[in-house]
Amino acid sequence: MSSLAVDLRGVSVTLGNQLVLDDVDLQVPSGDYVGLIGPNGGGKTTLLRVILGLIRPDHGEVVVLGASPEEARGRVSYVPQYARFDLSFPIRVLDVVRAGQLGSRLSRSAANAKAFEILEQLEIGDLAALAVGALSGGQMQRVLIARALAVEPQLLILDEPTASLDVQSADAFYDLLRSLSERMTVLLTSHDLTGISTRVKSIACLNRRLFFHPSGEVTSDMLAEVYGCDVDLLAHGVPHRVLREHDH
């Protein structure tokens, strides 16, 4: 595995007449757990799509797991912000996870065993036979993670994975991602500024331009620069961290 899971240099993207990413540099070490924050319209989802190879930048270089995004796709899993599921469709949790194995050469029995193993790792093995319509928001997110893990990725990318979760479920979910980061690189976007700052290893701040903080620290001054206005940080029983100023 390359020492860098993601290596972006001088990446710029224009969509329509709007400059969405402006000369972005981002180097994510393998095994990092990175939170990507920034305002709506700041380019977060576009950046993920560049890494996934779904958008080709106007300028710059994109290397993922030591290869082009297209070449790396079999080693990258993506969990979108909104999974379009018809919750009335009669599909079991196990079948959803098995869907992540499409194209694999595993036998049916081996694929089932692998899917059960992943569900057990995520502590939802007891849900395998349930219909997806019976799941809570937190359970559904874990099932989507299980589907993403079915290909044994080296890089796991998630877009706003805690958006529909309550505080308790979100806390458990962040802890799950940190555990996963011990065997793969995890990159997620989030608007949960306080929660993410106390969970991830590194923070990337994006509003067309990107600032990377390997310490994962967040301050109000830094957020004001990225969001373009004053932002208050509220901590509920968790320590604040002090962040060095951005380099210009």
SVG drawing of the C-alpha trace seen along z (x, -y; Angstrom):
<svg xmlns="http://www.w3.org/2000/svg" viewBox="-43 -37 48 59">
<polyline fill="none" stroke="black" stroke-width="0.4" points="0.0,0.0 1.2,-3.5 2.2,-5.7 -0.4,-8.2 -3.9,-7.0 -4.9,-10.3 -2.5,-12.7 -4.0,-15.8 -1.8,-18.5 -3.0,-21.8 -6.5,-20.4 -9.0,-22.9 -12.5,-22.2 -15.0,-24.5 -18.6,-23.4 -20.6,-25.6 -19.1,-29.0 -18.3,-28.5 -14.9,-27.7 -15.7,-25.0 -12.1,-23.8 -9.2,-26.3 -5.7,-24.9 -6.4,-22.2 -3.5,-20.2 -4.4,-17.3 -2.1,-14.5 -3.8,-11.9 -1.5,-9.2 -2.6,-5.6 -4.4,-4.7 -5.5,-8.3 -9.0,-9.2 -9.9,-12.5 -12.9,-14.8 -13.6,-17.2 -15.6,-20.2 -16.8,-23.4 -20.0,-25.3 -22.6,-24.1 -21.4,-24.7 -17.8,-24.8 -16.8,-21.9 -16.8,-18.9 -18.9,-16.5 -17.1,-17.7 -13.8,-16.8 -15.0,-13.4 -16.1,-12.9 -12.7,-13.9 -11.1,-11.3 -13.6,-8.7 -12.8,-9.5 -16.4,-10.7 -15.2,-14.2 -12.0,-15.0 -10.3,-18.2 -9.6,-21.0 -6.0,-21.2 -3.9,-19.2 -2.9,-15.7 -5.0,-13.1 -3.4,-9.9 -5.4,-7.4 -3.7,-4.5 -0.7,-5.0 -2.8,-4.9 -5.3,-6.9 -8.8,-7.1 -10.1,-4.8 -7.4,-2.2 -8.0,-2.4 -11.8,-1.9 -11.7,1.8 -9.9,0.8 -12.2,-2.2 -15.7,-2.1 -18.1,-5.0 -21.1,-5.6 -23.2,-8.5 -25.1,-11.0 -28.5,-9.8 -28.9,-6.1 -31.9,-5.7 -33.7,-2.7 -37.4,-1.9 -37.9,-0.8 -41.0,1.2 -38.9,3.3 -38.6,6.8 -34.8,7.1 -33.0,8.4 -30.0,6.8 -27.8,9.8 -28.9,9.2 -27.9,5.5 -24.4,6.5 -24.2,9.2 -24.9,6.5 -21.5,5.1 -19.9,8.3 -21.3,8.1 -18.6,9.1 -16.6,11.1 -15.6,14.7 -16.8,16.0 -19.1,19.0 -22.6,18.4 -21.7,20.0 -18.4,18.1 -20.1,14.8 -22.8,15.4 -20.1,16.3 -18.2,13.2 -21.3,11.0 -22.2,12.5 -18.6,11.9 -18.8,8.2 -22.2,7.8 -20.8,9.4 -17.7,7.1 -20.1,4.1 -22.2,5.6 -25.3,6.1 -25.1,9.8 -28.6,10.2 -30.1,8.0 -29.1,10.2 -32.6,11.6 -34.5,8.4 -36.0,6.3 -34.3,3.0 -37.6,1.2 -37.5,2.4 -34.2,0.7 -33.5,-2.5 -31.3,-5.3 -28.2,-4.2 -28.7,-0.5 -29.2,-1.4 -25.9,-3.4 -24.1,-0.4 -25.7,1.8 -24.4,-0.6 -21.0,-0.5 -21.1,3.3 -22.0,3.2 -19.1,0.9 -16.7,3.2 -17.8,6.2 -15.0,5.5 -12.4,5.1 -11.4,1.5 -8.2,-0.2 -10.0,-3.6 -13.5,-4.2 -15.2,-7.5 -18.4,-8.7 -20.5,-11.8 -22.3,-13.2 -22.7,-9.8 -24.2,-11.1 -26.7,-13.6 -29.7,-11.6 -28.5,-10.2 -29.3,-11.4 -26.4,-12.4 -26.0,-9.0 -26.1,-7.1 -23.6,-9.6 -21.1,-9.1 -21.2,-5.4 -20.8,-5.7 -17.7,-7.9 -16.2,-5.4 -17.0,-2.6 -15.2,-4.6 -12.2,-5.1 -12.0,-1.4 -12.2,-0.8 -9.4,-3.4 -7.0,-0.9 -7.1,1.2 -8.0,-1.2 -8.0,-5.0 -11.3,-6.7 -12.3,-10.1 -15.7,-11.6 -17.5,-14.9 -19.5,-16.4 -21.3,-19.4 -21.0,-18.1 -18.1,-20.4 -17.8,-19.7 -18.4,-16.0 -16.0,-15.5 -13.2,-17.5 -13.1,-15.2 -13.2,-12.0 -11.0,-12.2 -7.2,-12.2 -7.0,-15.0 -9.2,-17.8 -9.4,-19.2 -11.2,-22.6 -12.6,-23.4 -14.3,-26.4 -13.0,-26.3 -9.5,-26.3 -8.4,-23.6 -6.4,-23.7 -5.2,-20.5 -4.6,-20.0 -3.0,-16.7 -3.7,-17.3 -7.5,-17.3 -7.8,-20.5 -10.6,-23.1 -10.9,-26.7 -13.5,-29.4 -10.9,-31.5 -10.2,-28.8 -13.9,-28.1 -14.6,-31.8 -11.9,-31.9 -13.4,-28.9 -17.1,-29.7 -16.6,-33.4 -18.4,-34.4 -18.1,-34.0 -18.8,-30.5 -19.3,-29.6 -18.0,-26.2 -20.2,-24.5 -18.6,-21.6 -20.7,-19.3 -18.3,-17.8 -15.5,-17.4 -12.2,-19.2 -11.4,-21.9 -8.2,-21.8 -6.0,-24.7 -5.1,-24.9 -2.2,-26.7 -3.1,-29.4 -3.4,-28.6 -0.4,-29.2 -1.1,-31.6"/>
</svg>
